[in-house]
């Protein structure tokens, strides 16, 4: 009997301690893990959203870029984090490819506790401006014609192997019936964009316009078409691929998740804070200025979306890009 009383008392103390922690949450700074490098689209989204989220939580949030292995390093760090609610992270499109590619021990979205989807951005077909001019390329049609005349010669950068922007390149090849060489950049789109702007290693990129924005505005890069259902608000003069006769619609997404095992009350506090932060005027203005699309889904909606992505949509896209 004494043994059971001791166990019951211990459980009561643990549960009581957890309840006190949840009621006091958060009482110290938080950390947001970003699986991709500084300067890329994911990093920009994470930093902007964390500024808004910190206002709601009343605590600072430090962004920790854990890059490498095609996003695996950062995604695994999120799953391995202490489930105390003080560490969460950005999960991106790539997390639903790991099961198909067998590149991580965390092979499913089910290894994470979704908080919200924040963003969705279409890929763009963007090339070095000087290269395009010297080869008479003025739009997507002339780019496709050049690629058909020079099969396998044009190099396009994405991000890491089998990542969202790598798949975008394969998707474009199938849709436009062209053969291009996809060059991967392990740290993400920022490195690919810089290489394209400098005319080093690649002639262009298949990343979002937001990630290439500064170099498009400087004139170093030119976007020939957006792989979206509609034009990007920040670039109203850039037509979609569909408008130019190429049936290529493809986009990335970014969201946030906790490691499994976080206290229910703490999780709810974060979910509620996310719902408020996404409406923050400064955050909305930043996203509009940066050309990043807000596509919010709450935790339950995001979980359903992840299941659809992992089971149906992404396998189909990867098969189209000959990556399966």
Secondary structure as GFF3:
##gff-version 3
##sequence-region A 1 324
A	DSSP	alpha_helix	2	23	.	.	.	ID=ss1
A	DSSP	beta_strand	30	34	.	.	.	ID=ss2
A	DSSP	alpha_helix	41	57	.	.	.	ID=ss3
A	DSSP	beta_strand	61	65	.	.	.	ID=ss4
A	DSSP	three_ten_helix	69	71	.	.	.	ID=ss5
A	DSSP	alpha_helix	72	80	.	.	.	ID=ss6
A	DSSP	beta_strand	87	92	.	.	.	ID=ss7
A	DSSP	three_ten_helix	93	96	.	.	.	ID=ss8
A	DSSP	alpha_helix	98	101	.	.	.	ID=ss9
A	DSSP	three_ten_helix	109	111	.	.	.	ID=ss10
A	DSSP	beta_strand	112	128	.	.	.	ID=ss11
A	DSSP	alpha_helix	129	134	.	.	.	ID=ss12
A	DSSP	alpha_helix	140	149	.	.	.	ID=ss13
A	DSSP	beta_strand	155	157	.	.	.	ID=ss14
A	DSSP	alpha_helix	164	176	.	.	.	ID=ss15
A	DSSP	beta_strand	181	183	.	.	.	ID=ss16
A	DSSP	alpha_helix	189	198	.	.	.	ID=ss17
A	DSSP	beta_strand	204	205	.	.	.	ID=ss18
A	DSSP	alpha_helix	209	218	.	.	.	ID=ss19
A	DSSP	beta_strand	221	227	.	.	.	ID=ss20
A	DSSP	three_ten_helix	233	235	.	.	.	ID=ss21
A	DSSP	three_ten_helix	242	244	.	.	.	ID=ss22
A	DSSP	beta_strand	251	259	.	.	.	ID=ss23
A	DSSP	alpha_helix	264	277	.	.	.	ID=ss24
A	DSSP	alpha_helix	281	290	.	.	.	ID=ss25
A	DSSP	beta_strand	294	297	.	.	.	ID=ss26
A	DSSP	alpha_helix	299	308	.	.	.	ID=ss27
A	DSSP	pi_helix	309	313	.	.	.	ID=ss28
A	DSSP	alpha_helix	314	320	.	.	.	ID=ss29
###
